[in-house]
Amino acid sequence: MGDLFDLTGRVAIITGSSRGIGRAIAERLAEQGAHVVISSRKAEACAATTEAINASCEREAAVAIPASISSKEDLRRLVDETIRTFGRIDILVCNAASNPYYGPMAGISDEQFRKILDNNVIANNWLIQLAAPGMIERRDGSIIIVSSIGGLKGSSVIGAYNVSKAADFQLARNLAVEWGKHNVRVNCIAPGLVKTDFARALWENPQTLQVATATTPLRRIGEPDEIAGAAVYLASKAASFMTGQTIVVDGGATIAG
């Protein structure tokens, strides 16, 4: 069974991987033998995470290639530098996202809404389209979009973000249909509320946290590392017949209350 999850020699790009869920995914992919590319906007944070992963794995498992998801040229450079360094890309994890607005959709500005859609949907498609050609040529690849259970329900405070995450589900389904014939798989992970800096506005508010956990079967929010196992599965041979799907990892929140 161990071979099903072995990623030895595989090359993975993970966006937003200097902290939170992205970092946890990078750590676990590296633990399974993958070479991981740590990428986020801040070079110093990428370098620190890379150093920590290499020390933990006792090998040169990680490299840092900073990039902003809002820049297509940055993403092109991320792909090109990864290929120059490792020769290919086997796994792509689109984890980075943004949410500059917290409140009802009636109050969101056009600029804020566009930024959410640009960074959470269009940027994912940019990066996927840049990374996919080599996968298609080799007839081998796994693309993972970190979405959210927000894409499965409405919200009075993060509605625009939820719209973008619902679009990510459909992006994965469409690309899975297009590239299935090339043995390139595209799937989503939909985390529930997880204790990250990105979601701090939700879990740091005692009232919001109480509401979120009161009806969740596990009666708590998640930790970043609890999302990483799903990414290891989707990246590995264990998920070789899975594409166009979404794995919900939410402590049971969407099946209760």
N, C-alpha and C positions, 0 to 999 in steps of 0.2 A: 504493500500500500504506500510505502514511503516514496517510491518512484513516481507515483501519480502527482506528487506535489514538488518534485525536484525541479528547480529552475537553474541548475548549474550551467553557467555560460550564457544564459539568456540576458538580453540587454533591455532595460526598462527606463523610460522617461516617466517621471511623476511630477506634475506641476503642483505648485503650492506645497512643496514637500520639506520646507525648512522648519515646519512646526505642525502641530495638530494631527488630523487624520492623514494628511499627505506624508508627514514624517513617519508615522506609525506604519503606513503601507510600505514606504521605502525600507524601513528597518526590517520588516518581515520578509519582503522580497529578497533582500540581501542575505538574510539568514538562511533562505532556501537556496542560495547559490548564485543569484542574479547579480549582474553589474547594474547599478542604479545611478541614474542621473538626477541629482538634486537641483530643483529649479524653483525659484521664486523671484520677486523683484529685487530683494536686498542681497547683495553679494556676500556681505559679512555673515548673514544668517545662513546662507547656503554653505559657505565654507565651514562654519561651526558644525552644522549637521553632518556634512561630509566627513569631517575629522572624527566625530563621535561614532559614526557608523563603521568607518574603517578600523577604529580602535576596538570596537565591539566584535567585529568579524575577524580581526587579526589578519586582514588582507586588504588590498586596494579594491574594495567592493564598490565604492562610490566616487563620483566626480561631481563637481559643482559647475553648472552652466546657468547663471542667472538670466532671467527673461521676464518681461512683463506680458501677461496674456492679452493686454489691450493693444499690443503692437504686433502686427503681422510680420514685420521684419525681424523683431526679436524672436518670434516663434520659428521663423525660417532659419535663423541662426542657431537656435536650439537644436533643431533637427539636423542641420548640416554639421555642426560641431560634434554631435553625438555620433553621426555616421563616420566622420573623420577619425574619431577616437576609437570606436568599437567596430566599425564596418557595417553596422546594421541596427535596426530597431525591431525588437520582437514583441515588446509589451509597451503600450502607451496608457497611462492613467491620467485622465483629465480631471484633476481634483480642484484646482484653483477656481475660485468664484468670488463674486462681490455682492454686497447688499448695502448700498449707501442710504437706504430709506427704511424707516421703521414707523409704520402708521397706516391708516386707511388709504386705499388707492385713490380716493378723491383728492388727497393732498399731495400726491407725488408729482414732481415736475417732469416735463418731457425729457430733460437732460438726465435725471435720475433713472427714469424708466429705460431710456436707451442704453445707459451704462450697464444696467442689470442684464438686458438682453444681449448687448454686445459682448460682455465678459463671460456670461454664463452659457450662452448658446452659440453665437457666431464665432467667438474665439475657439470654442471646442471644435467646431467644424473646420476652422482654419488649420488648427494643429493636426487634427485627424487627417485631413486631405494632404497635408505636407508629409506626414509620417507613413501613410498607407501604401504608397507606390511600391516600396521595397517589400512590404509584407505580401502584397498582391503578386509581385514577381516571384517570390519564394514560395508562395502558396502556404503561408504560415504567419499567423499573427493574432494577438489578442488586444483589443481596445476596450478600455473600461472607463466609463463616465461616472464620477461620483455625483449623484443627483441628491434627492432628499425625499422623505415622506411628505414634505410640503407640496410636492408635485402631485400627490394623491388626494389632497383635500384643500379646502379654503382656509383663509385666515384673515382676521381683521387688522393684522399688523404687519404681516410679511407677504401680502398678496401678490405683489409684482415679482418677488423672488420665487414664489410658488409657481407662477406662470412660466418663468424661465426653466424651472426644474421639471415641470410637466413637458416642456418642449424637448428637454434632454432625453426623456424616455422615448419620444417619437424619433428623435435624431438617431438613437441607437437602433430602433426597429428598422428605420429606413435603410441605414447603412448595412445592417445585418442582411437585409434582403438583397441589396446590391452586391455585396462582397462575399456572400456565402459560397458562391461557386468558385471563389479563389481560396477557400478555407481560411478566411479572415473573419474572426468572431468579434462581435460588438455587443457589449452588455453594460448594464447599469448597476450600481449599488445605491440603495436609498436608505441612508442612515436616519434614525430618529434624532432626538435631541442628544447631543454629545458635548461633553465638557471641553470645549475648545475656545480659544480667544475669539474666533469668528462668531460663535453663538453666545458670547458672554452676556449680551443684552437680554437673552432669554433665561439662562440658568442663574445669573447673578441676582435677578429679581425674585425675592422669596415668594411673592404671590404667583408669579408665572411658573416658577419651579414647582410649587405645590400643586397647581392645576395640572401641570404636565405629568407629574408622577402619581397623582391620586388615582388615575384610571389606568395607568400602565401596569400590566400584570407583574413585571419585575420590580415595580415601585421605586424606580431610580432612573437616572439618565445614564447614558453610556460613556465609556472612556474611548479615546481615539484608537487604542490597540484592539478594541472589540470590533472594529470595522475592518481591520487589516486582514483578518483571516479570509473574509469574503473575496478580497482582492487576490490573495494567494491562490485561492480556488479558481477564480475566473482566469487567472494568468497561466494556469498549469494544465497538464494533460487531463487532470481530473474533470475539467469542464470542456473537454474537446467536442462534446455534442451539444453544447449550450450556446445559443446566440440569440440576440434580440430580446433578452429577458432582463428583468430587474429583481435583484435580491434585496428584500427589505430586512434591515437590521435595526430594530427599534424597540427591543424589550417588550414587544407585543402591543405597542401603543395603538397601532392601526386596527387591531382586532377587538379592541375593548373601548368602552365609554362612548 
